[in-house]
Amino acid sequence: MNGYSVRQIPSKQTHEWLMKKHYAHRIPSISYAFGLYDEANILQGVCTFGTPASSSLRSGVCGLKHLDLVLELNRLCLNEELPVNSASYFISRCLKELPQPSIIVSYSDTAQGHIGYIYQALNFIYTGLSAKRTDWKVKGMEGLHGQTIADMSRGQENRADFMRQKYGDDFYLEDRARKHRYVYIVGTKKQKRDLLQDLQYPIKPYPKGDNERYDASYEPPVQGILAQIDKGSRDE
């Protein structure tokens, strides 16, 4: 894409985007963060990778011996009206900047009407739907992510009882929408071949269907020209 570039950025520079622009409205675990810049050096998108919250996922992708290699592409957020294929260009460039080898897992949320066509275009491996799970909910707080609700009981000995005592019948469980799970191996040809041999999930045909878009029209108020990150700088 002429005039566009991708750079690694401090994770804190993604927070405004993730809290206000991305539909999840949460900041996940971030190990690597990248920004998409236009020719005027304006930030037009962010993409983050981090350690998956699920330990069973980390060990389940390619086995226990490779769990430390697993990263989740956990947020992708772009401004609207960017050139066609901006998302695929952005992700492909981010993948090239990650350590080798790495096992990348990403999900497309069926509750948001997402199929994962961007991952299909980038030759990610489709491994089916995520496991069936339930989310904690509180009446009147349905807009909050299930993990955000669960975090309200952090530190309590019996977290479910704590929530029932605090919210009574307003606290309830709801089946979580399953997500399409995609896997991508970053590495040399030999590393890719060896890790694919240890892939624990079955490889399945790509799903199809109508893809929906969520409202990402919010523009962060501080979105001007960002200074180049000095070589050797680190996230705080």
C-alpha positions, 0 to 999 in steps of 0.5 A: 500500500503506497504511502502506508507503513507499520511500526511497533508502538508502546502498548499504551498508545493503543488504549484509547483505540481499544477502549473507545473504538473496538467493540470489546471495550477492554484492554487485553494482555498486550505483548506486541503492539503495532500502528498503521500510519499513513503518508502524513504520519497519522495513526490509522489503526492498531493491532495487538498480540498477547498471551492468551488468557486461557492456559488450555488454549496455549497448551492445546494448540501444539502441545505443552512443549510449544505453549510458550510460543502461543500468542493471540492476535487479540485486537485489530482496529482500523479507521473507516474509509481506508484503502481496500485490503488495508487490514490484510496489509496491516496484519501481514506486516505485523506478522513479519515483525513477531519473533520466530517461531510463533504460533498465532491464534485469532478469533472471529466473533460470531456474535458480531457477525464476523466470519474471518475472511481477513484471516482466510485471505492471509492463509490462516488455518481454520480449526473450527469453533471455540469451545462452549462456555458461559459468561457471567452477566448482571442485569443492567450491565449487559454492555460489559464483557463477561470477563469484566463482570467476572473481574468484579469478584477478583480476590474473593474466595468463592467468586460466584457466591460473592456475585450472588450476594452482591447482585442477587437475582440480577446476577446470571449466566449466559451462553457465550457465542462461539468464535471461529478459531484461526491459527498461523505459524510464524517462522522458517519453512522448517519451523512451520513444518515442524509446528504444523506436525504438532498441531492438535486441532483438526484443520477444517474448511473455511466457513462462509457467510455474510460478514457484518461490520461493527460501528468503528466510527469513533475517532480518538481525540489525540490522533495526531502525528506520533513521534518515531519511537527511539530505537531500543525503547520499551513499553512501560 
